[in-house]
């Protein structure tokens, strides 16, 4: 059995810096609207120079995209945890995964900023016209979960189903679920037959 390769010092430092900057942005968004947050603010909170923030993300839009990609990782982690906790129960796993995603989205300050105050075209583009990086990242992670977990979907269909789940979840970011409907259960009810059929 091969030993996992440890990241180099440079890789670990870069990862730590990126995490620190995104955590700083999160903390700023708890107190301020996205429209008011600057790269200098992020640098100040993280204790680095403004140029360091630009070097890492390239632009303010790049910063927002990196933050959104981290949210994608959290979403797919919710699904992975739900699948592991409900062996043999596709519908239960999906319901729990979607419910966790909706709960997390409702509390995230970037998403709350998107949905409040003045329109924010830059954030809206991240989940519409410029959503390809988010879709590809989430699809790849979900594809692996659907294949490698007890669900065990064949590769021929797992990618397609993963993309469907991703697109459905993403569509609810700009238009959150209605309070009087159990949308997580509804989405799970729609997706479960397709997954069951693919499992054979």
N, C-alpha and C positions, 0 to 999 in steps of 0.2 A: 504494500500500500504506500503510495507516494506521499511525501510530506508536503503540506500546503506551502507555497512560496510566500515568505513574509515580505510585505511591502518595504521598499527602500526608505531610508530616512527622508529623502526628498519627497517621495510619494506620500508618506505619512504626514509630513509637514504641510504639504499642499492640501491634503484632505482635511486636516485640522483647521487650516486657514479658511477653507471654503465653508466648513461647518460653522465656524465662528461668525463669518460674515452673514450667512443665511439666518443663523440664530439671532444676530443683531437686527437684521431686517424684520424678523418676526416680532421681536420686542418693540421695535419702533412702530410697527403697524398696530400693535395693541393700543398704543396711545395716540397715533396720528393716522390720517388718511393717506393712502398711497400717493395722491397728488402732491402732498406736502413733504414727502420723504425724498431726500437728496442722497447722492453718492457720498457727499461729505458727512452726512448724518450717519450713514452706515459705517464709514471709516472711523468716525469718532467713537461710536458705541463699541466697535471691535478693537479699538486701540491701534489702528494702522493708518497709513497715509491714504489720501483719496486716490492717488495714483495706483496704489496696491489694489484697490477695489476695481479700478478700470482695467488693470492688467489681468485680473482674474475673470471678469465678466464682459469686458469690452464696452459695455454701454448700460444704461439704465434698463433698457429692454432685455438685455442679456441677463441682468440681475433678476428681473422678474421671471424670465424663463427658467433660470436655474432654480428659483424658489418653487415654481410650478412643477418642475421635474421631481423635486424632492417630495412634493405632495403626491405625485404619482407613485413614488416608491412606498409611501405610507399607505396609499390605497391598496396596492398589490400585497403589501404585508398584511393588511386586514383580511384580504381574501385567503392568503396562505394560512394565517392563524385559524380562520373559520373552517377551512377545509380540514386542517389537521385535527381540529376539535370535534369534528362530526363525521367520523369514518362511516362510509356507507350511506350517508344522507346528503345527497346532492342538493336537494331543495333547502334543507336546513342550513347547509354550509353557505349557499348563495344568499339566502335571506340574512344570515348573520353578517356576511361580508358586505353586502349592500348597506345594511343598517349601520354598520361601523363607518363605512365611507360617508354616508349622509350625515351622521353625527359629527364626524371630524370636519367635514366641509362646512357645516353650520357654525362651527366654533373657530375656524381658521380666520385670522385677521385679514389676510390678503383677499380671500373670497368675500368676507364681510365688507371690505372696502370696495370691491367690485360692485356689490349689490346696493351700496348706499351712496348718498350724495350725488354729485354730478357724474355724468357718464364718463367712463374711462376707456376710450377706444383702444389704448395700448394693451390693457389687461383683457379686454373682450376679444381682441385679435388672437391672443394666446390660446383661447379655447374654441376659436372658429377658423378664420382663414390661415392662421399660423400655427394650427394645432398639430401638425404632422409630427414634430418631435415628441409631444406628449403621447399621441396615439401609438407611435412606434415603440416607445419605451414601455408603456403599459401593456401593449399587446405582447411584446417579447416576454415580459415577466409572467403574464397570465398564461401564455402558451406553455411555458415551462411548468407552471403549477399544474395545469390540466393534464400534462403528459406524465410528469414525474411523481405526482401524488397518487393516492389510492384511486383517484378518478380514472387515471390511466387511459386518457383519450389517445387514439392513433394520431400521429403527426399530420396525416392527410387532412384532418378536420380541426385539430386543436387550435391552429392559428386563426382559422376563420371564426370560430366561436369566441376566441379571446378578443378578436377585433370587435365583434358585435357587443360583447360585454363592455369593452372600453368605450365605444361610441355611445352606448346607452347611458353609461355613468357620466360621461363628459357632458352630455346634453342637459343634465340636471344641475350643472354648476351655475349657469346663468339664469335658470328657472327652477329654483329649489322645489322639492316635493311638497304637495299640498298637505297641510296638517291633518286633514280629515281622511286621508287615504294611507294605507300601509304600502307605500310604493316599493319598499324593499321586498316584501312578500310577493307583490304583483310581478316584479321583474324576475324574481326567482321562479315563479310559476310559469312564466313565459319561456325562460331559458332551460329549465330542467328537462322537459321532454326532448329537446334537441340534444342535450348532453347524454341523456339515457339512451337515446337511439344510436348515438355515435359510439357509446360504450359496447353496444351489441348485446 
